[in-house]
């Protein structure tokens, strides 16, 4: 297979896979990321600086837990905003270079503009390098947000339980003093059965101990500010040994999981195609007669 045909195939691979990514990307499809592009991470940094100044004025060092609290919000904001910006940037750029390089390569395959092959190789080399860098940066952001950031879903175990009876009160099952986003499920967990519709997920006994959506009970198991609320009241009878999360009535969460993972895998393949485009572009630039 000639270098010119391989150059064309890499271009088509970039174009086709990126078109698919435009359809399934979690942010461009509107499934997540509403408002991520408008996040003001500087505000979180200013809040941290203000807190540090307050401790300095009192001749004290900022406690580690306070520092971690602010830093966790800063890091999460940077990751979400970065993924939002890079998803649009990488996808648009890959579409453009895939189309342009594919079109020029197709013309050369039909013996048109053969005197332009050296320039085509240079274009492919530059586009392949830039495309690889942008797409790889997106892959990094996607992977970190997918495995480290939190969705809006209440965290629960495989049986749908988020709190259990402890003495005369209830304790949040997933409470973690070191995690300032405790109580929420990560994006990488959203494909699990407890976050998606399943017929008769709860038996009759469990249904009587089911929390009413995101009511007062569920809110006590979300976020650092509510970690002292161990006693539950209201919709759940005090005879319940466990409190169950409200059963899901759709598969929206699995769809979000699938979109993250699909965009991540396809973008990795696009990275390889960009490397191929740069490599064969370089070879064509050196020896245009080998097209």
Secondary structure in CASP SS format (residue, H / E / C, confidence):
PFRMAT SS
TARGET T0000
AUTHOR 0000-0000-0000
METHOD secondary structure of the structure
MODEL  1
X C 1.00
X C 1.00
X H 1.00
X H 1.00
X H 1.00
X H 1.00
X H 1.00
X H 1.00
X H 1.00
X H 1.00
X H 1.00
X H 1.00
X H 1.00
X H 1.00
X H 1.00
X H 1.00
X H 1.00
X H 1.00
X H 1.00
X H 1.00
X H 1.00
X H 1.00
X H 1.00
X H 1.00
X C 1.00
X C 1.00
X C 1.00
X C 1.00
X C 1.00
X C 1.00
X C 1.00
X C 1.00
X C 1.00
X C 1.00
X C 1.00
X H 1.00
X H 1.00
X H 1.00
X C 1.00
X C 1.00
X H 1.00
X H 1.00
X H 1.00
X H 1.00
X H 1.00
X H 1.00
X H 1.00
X H 1.00
X H 1.00
X H 1.00
X H 1.00
X H 1.00
X H 1.00
X H 1.00
X H 1.00
X H 1.00
X H 1.00
X C 1.00
X C 1.00
X C 1.00
X C 1.00
X C 1.00
X C 1.00
X H 1.00
X H 1.00
X H 1.00
X H 1.00
X H 1.00
X H 1.00
X H 1.00
X H 1.00
X H 1.00
X H 1.00
X H 1.00
X H 1.00
X H 1.00
X H 1.00
X H 1.00
X H 1.00
X H 1.00
X H 1.00
X H 1.00
X H 1.00
X H 1.00
X H 1.00
X H 1.00
X H 1.00
X H 1.00
X H 1.00
X H 1.00
X H 1.00
X H 1.00
X H 1.00
X H 1.00
X H 1.00
X H 1.00
X H 1.00
X H 1.00
X H 1.00
X H 1.00
X H 1.00
X H 1.00
X H 1.00
X H 1.00
X H 1.00
X H 1.00
X H 1.00
X H 1.00
X H 1.00
X C 1.00
X C 1.00
X C 1.00
X C 1.00
X H 1.00
X H 1.00
X H 1.00
X H 1.00
X H 1.00
X H 1.00
X H 1.00
X H 1.00
X H 1.00
X H 1.00
X H 1.00
X H 1.00
X H 1.00
X H 1.00
X H 1.00
X H 1.00
X H 1.00
X H 1.00
X H 1.00
X H 1.00
X H 1.00
X H 1.00
X H 1.00
X H 1.00
X H 1.00
X H 1.00
X H 1.00
X H 1.00
X H 1.00
X H 1.00
X H 1.00
X H 1.00
X H 1.00
X H 1.00
X H 1.00
X C 1.00
X E 1.00
X E 1.00
X E 1.00
X E 1.00
X E 1.00
X C 1.00
X C 1.00
X C 1.00
X C 1.00
X C 1.00
X C 1.00
X E 1.00
X E 1.00
X E 1.00
X E 1.00
X E 1.00
X E 1.00
X C 1.00
X C 1.00
X E 1.00
X E 1.00
X E 1.00
X E 1.00
X C 1.00
X C 1.00
X C 1.00
X C 1.00
X C 1.00
X C 1.00
X C 1.00
X C 1.00
X C 1.00
X C 1.00
X C 1.00
X E 1.00
X E 1.00
X E 1.00
X H 1.00
X H 1.00
X H 1.00
X C 1.00
X C 1.00
X C 1.00
X H 1.00
X H 1.00
X H 1.00
X C 1.00
X C 1.00
X C 1.00
X C 1.00
X C 1.00
X C 1.00
X C 1.00
X C 1.00
X H 1.00
X H 1.00
X H 1.00
X H 1.00
X C 1.00
X C 1.00
X E 1.00
X C 1.00
X C 1.00
X C 1.00
X C 1.00
X C 1.00
X H 1.00
X H 1.00
X H 1.00
X H 1.00
X C 1.00
X C 1.00
X C 1.00
X C 1.00
X H 1.00
X H 1.00
X H 1.00
X C 1.00
X C 1.00
X C 1.00
X C 1.00
X C 1.00
X C 1.00
X C 1.00
X C 1.00
X C 1.00
X C 1.00
X C 1.00
X C 1.00
X C 1.00
X C 1.00
X C 1.00
X E 1.00
X E 1.00
X E 1.00
X C 1.00
X C 1.00
X C 1.00
X C 1.00
X C 1.00
X C 1.00
X C 1.00
X H 1.00
X H 1.00
X H 1.00
X H 1.00
X H 1.00
X H 1.00
X H 1.00
X H 1.00
X H 1.00
X H 1.00
X H 1.00
X H 1.00
X H 1.00
X H 1.00
X H 1.00
X H 1.00
X H 1.00
X H 1.00
X H 1.00
X H 1.00
X H 1.00
X H 1.00
X H 1.00
X H 1.00
X H 1.00
X H 1.00
X H 1.00
X H 1.00
X H 1.00
X H 1.00
X H 1.00
X H 1.00
X H 1.00
X H 1.00
X H 1.00
X C 1.00
X H 1.00
X H 1.00
X H 1.00
X C 1.00
END
